[in-house]
Amino acid sequence: MDPIMSYSDSAEHAVVTEGINRMANGHESNASTDLDTSGQPPAKKLRLDGSSTVSAPIERPRGTALVKAEFLVLPTGSKGLASQAVQDDDAAEAAPHQEREGEPKKRKREKNSGQHKARKFERSQDEKALCPTRIFHPEFSPEECSFGIRCRYEHDLRKYLKEYKREDLKSFNSVCPAWDARGKCPSGWKCRFVGSHMVERETTDGRRELILVEDEERKQIAKRSGVNEDCIVNAISTVDRIALSKRKTQTPKADAFISWSEKTSRELEKGLHSGNKERDSTPLSHPKPRESAKELGNSDESVQAAVTAAVKDGDLVEQEQKENHRAQYTEPPFLPSEKRRLYFGPETPVLAPLTTQGNLPFRRLCVELGAQLTYSEMVMSVPLIQGSKPEWALMKAHESEIVPPTISPEASVVAGYDNSKDLRFGAQIAASKPWQALKTTEVLTALCPHLRVIDLNCGCPIDLVYREGAGSALLDHQSKLEKIVRGMNTVSGEIPISVKIRMGTKDNSPSALKLVERLTLGGYEANVLNIGPSGVAAVTLHGRSRQQRYTRQADWGYIANCAALVKRLNEEVDIVTDTIREPDQRTQPPGGRVYFLGNGDCYSYEDYNDHIHNTKVDSVMVARGALIKPWIFEEIHKGQYLDISATERLSLVEKFARYGLEAWGSDEHGVGTTRRFLLEWLNFTHRYIPVGLLEYLPPNIQDRSPAWKGRNELETLLGSENYKDWIKITEMFLGPVHKDFKFEPKHKSNSYEVEAEG
């Protein structure tokens, strides 16, 4: 049974519907509400029957989530606020760009606080590993080990199971999740649930032999999915990866376009600095009308006729000027291919690309809860084209991510859009140079057949990425960025290209508005060469600057300005296509329009609806809101808050653990990997404050709360800020931690030594 759907009408599982108790930052949604003498609106209390009553005003400190008095551990206003220990996301990365007020500059920090810069995670492994020649074979018929007595692994299966392998786990009814899903366990004898798929049989000579068993019925069910036994797509073969590492994989399209781009850049620069600057920089504008409106008369028809004649003359002259300019430069080696049509709409909330947390098990969980579109974690281009196994692992997607997104029958889609051929999963890459992005795009197009879109990251604020010239560093080099996007669009086959950007690199110098216009229409170089716009299919804007990182709220007012610009530019493109200047469809965005998405601080269905209806974005990309409460997609679909119980929240943790064991293996190493990524996720989920505990709705993602206790012990445990309690939660499904297991929370503020709760 779906845990999200199993709530009741009791107080603990109450569904708080839209419009009830809707108060944010001390302001009631109803403009007619009276204010008291202090200027504060009266507080609204939610009754169990859904009605509300006005009581005495409650002061709401800025940045603080008010919890009902009966759930507080410490009095409001006390210095013992647990939330004080929790820093904002990426706070440590923002630290070099910020100074505390009234504090002089220091050459050295007295204390290294904030984020752990070099976290270490010990590898979980058996005390002595079983030889690979024994892992999948019966006890008495293993493969021959080429190392013989020199092999450092264990060859005696019974000795390995008894002395070196840890005891079987009792969770999931003692049945291996991978074997239960596929009928075959990829971990073989190393599986921590091996007792569920092994038997001891008697041989003809009277000996007892241990063998692994497979379930043919489960295997057939898995094969019916049409993907493969593992239900995983975009898994690159070892042969292809080795070919990349040995530089045997060719990228002819990328090589040809890079060569043309470099040659054209030199020609343009030469033209601008060789005495022809005035000629080449002459604006390509419409000439004056042959007859003025006054000469034709003052009627509306006469004025319109004059304007139409001027436009036609201008079109002809402009086309002639462009052709003359274009003849001076080298022609592109080839044009882009026709792209698959996309659709982003209000009913398609998007899960953002999330480094570390945006792994396959988490994306699979979010898709089940209503996410319509997903992205891989950010992949670095150079390691990918060098065949790096960890980078290529990020391209793997679950079969649930390649089904078409669910759209409304009344959706306004672009011409040629076929929902049955659409996908949910897209890849995001980061690159600092055109050749990196183009080669990566061509390789992905060839080796990953199940990609909806390839997204270029132009917003990552991390210093390591920024200094390399990738991520948000591209925002300061708009011509270079346009060149990269144009090249990616040319070599990507039918896969559309999108970009994710920030407002700019500096707080007071936003540049996204100019960049969006450039990506939509093309810059000066494109105008001179008459090669059309960049062909970008969608632009996502995060409403913060690189300097701001994740501090302060996202600027949705600026996002609205960019959304309005994109809408206007799309309308102008529609007008142009009706004239003699109709462009080649291959140089245009898929379907002739650019989609625009907003990103930042979306934590509730009310936030989502507000951004859709008031900011006028096509869709909203949800990031931290999904990490803290992945059922936000279910709330968006239903249009209401879901006060799910602690038991239901724990069932989501159990699902993640199950999906992790299926994806990373159920051996000791796979269990350790699943535990680590589960702990990374719990680093976010503990911030969730159940809506039944709050005085005000809607909640704000930036708000922190005083120390609180839940409605039961489990709810209190799930809200604990102590990482030792997070480990305790993982042990419910993954057993006791390995003796060498270590976990360091992202922020040192979570590393304080306190006794585990509950």
PyMOL commands that set and color helices and strands:
alter all, ss='L'
color gray80, all
select helices_A, chain A and resi 3-5+69-71+82-85+91-97+148-150+157-164+172-174+177-182+188-190+194-197+216-223+238-245+252-272+277-280+293-296+300-326+360-368+381-385+389-393+399-401+419-421+434-447+463-467+471-476+478-491+512-521+524-529+556-576+585-587+590-592+605-615+624-628+632-638+646-664+668-685+691-693+713-718+723-734+748-751
alter helices_A, ss='H'
color red, helices_A
select strands_A, chain A and resi 23-24+27-28+43-46+52-55+198-202+208-212+232-233+350-351+374-375+379-380+397-398+425-430+454-458+497-502+538-542+595-599+619-622
alter strands_A, ss='S'
color yellow, strands_A
deselect
rebuild
show_as cartoon
